[in-house]
Amino acid sequence: MTPLQIGRVVGGYAIVAVLYILLSDYLVATWLPDDLGQAVGTGKGVGFVVVTALSLAALLYGIAKAERKRYVTSVQEHPAPMVVSDPSTGSLLMANPAAEALLGRRQDELRQGTLDSLGSMAGGLLTLPGDGKRIAVLSSPLQVDGKVLNHVILRDETAKMAAEARLSESERRFRHAIEEAPLPALIHAEDGEILGMSRAWTEITGYTREEVRTIPDWVERAYGEKGPKVLSDIYAIYLYETRHLEGEYRVRTKFGERIWEFTSVGLGKLPDGRLHGISMASDVTERVAAEQALRESEELNRSIVENAPDLIFIHRAGKIVYVNPAGVKALKVRSEEDIVGKSPIDLLHPDYQAIASERIAKLMQHPGTVVPAIAVKMVASDGVPVDFEVTAVSYIQRGHLEVLVVCRDLTPRIQAEAEIRALNEALRRYAAELEKRVDERTQALGEALERATEADRMKSVFLATMSHELRTPLNSILGFSALLLQGLGGPLTDEQARQLRMVQESGEHLLMLINDVLDISRIEAGQMQLASAPFDVYDSVRRATSTLLPMAETRGLEFRVVVPDAPLALVGDRRRFEQIVLNLVSNALKFTDTGSVHVSAAAEGRELRVVVADTGRGIAEEDLAKLFRPFSQLDNGLARQHEGTGLGLVISQRLAQQMAGRLEVRSEVGKGSTFTLALPLEGPRA
Amino acid sequence: MNPADVLVIEDNPQNRYLLRFLLEKSGYVVREARDAEEGLAAVEDQPPGLILLDIQLPGMDGYALARKLREKPELDRVPIIAVTSYAMAGDRERALESGCDDHIEKPIRPLEVLALVDSLLRGQAA
């Protein structure tokens, strides 16, 4: 009962009640005596209650009646077959026309019977005898007008079930066909379930149905990281209803990578409403590999020819059919179009066309002919002839006789040869120039050498002359002094003898000075020449020191010379060696006032060491450096005091150095000095 | 050849005189020559018992003269003493190479010269 119906009933009741009240009030006021009016008032109350009760009853009845009627009408008019039964007995109360038609009985025939009695009922499906109709029975309890009814909807399933039966049979056959297919194939549904898998699939991939239950399972195993992309490819047949998809995929099987060409096709809806499809693969691994190898081989060949620095062209039947980029560049044309189609002869300088024709004829006679390299000139597009070295071979290619021609640009070689020639020429000129300069320089050097030799000779002559000139007067001074002092010139008075000795001593001193100055001059001029002969060094030390014994005695010094008895040979200049020893010892004696002078000589290893140690005044450290500097003694006046040039140590050191040895000094002021002369025993090497 | 005859070849008159004086005092006969030419003439004249030869002569030097003298068979056994000025190392070697028997240095030591002359002439005589 709808709110509108309720409103209508309540409204009706309200109008009746108002009219009743208005009428009764009018009657009471106009027509009736007061007592009656009293009674009527009471009656009015009663009447009100009565009217109200009546109105309610009418309302309820109206409602119930409308509801039943409306239900019956709707069932009767419904296009779907429907029946209504008593839930307690199952007996049919009504059937609509659609149900009558479905069940093949009229309503009055059906009434009082049950649905079960019409045929066999199982699992909500009623099968009618005779025509074998199959009817789905869907009942639901329904309360109508306070009564509970069984509202039953019937659906004819006969045709659908037959179709289903037919469908599953074809499906079974189809899946069987797929499973037995010799190529990898999968049947799958839009939700990813794999419905079927060919035996070939399992054999080739190694994945069993248990391992690959869904498309995502498969994709993850076969494609790894690329899985999501492949997945979307597969699902595309569902999503966009392209229903057909092809593509090449690299698939990982349990046995390695394969390349599969996939065809995926949508197959439409399953009985359960899902879309399904099939993916079939053909294994193209070998074909792809072969194609790849072929492509690579072709690329390699092309790359060799296209990148070759040599001009390569092929001609067939007198026309060029191919020229490589090096050729385009060498002949200075825009593209190979400018050359292809031309006769190879046309590219040549006229001078070479005859020989080229001859060679081409030879090549064309027999395929496999190779002609040796010849030098030709080709003419570039700008008319400039270019030198090439040309070789060619003929062969058969797809039934055509072709000639492969390789031309090497000789320009760089010719240029290089020209450069080498120019270089050689330059080198030759340079060599000649150099020779000339060497000659000049040699001559200049010869002259310089001559001058130097001359200068050396002059120095040598000068020193010899000086030596002679200085000594000659001394010879007579000293000689006559000695003669006279020996009484050879007759007897001398004491005074004469004393004075003559002064002459002699001065002469000796002068001689010593001259000797030192000449020595240092020779050394400085590089004219000091040392003899090289074996001598006994110990004997030399003994001889040099013995001449100084008188001096040691005069000065009251302890003088000790320690030298081994056995001889020790040294190859060198004996006199110069003795000069050094004499100089060192006489210095020691000269500068030692009290105490001793010890001289020792001994071989130490491969060295001769002569040590002269004194207890003299010693030499201050700052003076040690000056010791071996020429004329340093002259500076401080020691020379005058000690009758020396101050050159003795300098000469000694230089002599020692020239003998490949050294002269060293250690000294302490107030305690004495030690000079060590060390000379190599094997003598200086030449 | 007179063993007591000493030829002094020396260009310096003082030194010539020094040697003459020294040798004559010791009993030798001394002849003098001032250079190589005179020296050669003197030995041509008569071979001396001994020659004192100064090396530093004007013109032909003493070494060359010594070699020339040594070429003469008549001087084969005549001792030649070279007198050098101690100019260079190897003076003595050069002197001996040139045919001299010995060598003394200037300035001379009179007694040493006498001793050397005596010993050479005695050796000669013996």
Interface residues (C-beta under 8 A of the other chain):
Chain A: S460 L463 A464 S467 H468 R471 T472 P473 L474 N475 S476 I477 L478 G479 F480 A482 L483 Q486 L488 G489 G507 L511 N515 Q527 M528 Q529 L530 A531 D573 R575 R576
Chain B: N12 Q14 N15 Y17 L18 F21 L22 K25 Q56 S85 Y86 A87 M88 A89 G90 E93 K106 P107 I108 R109 P110 L111
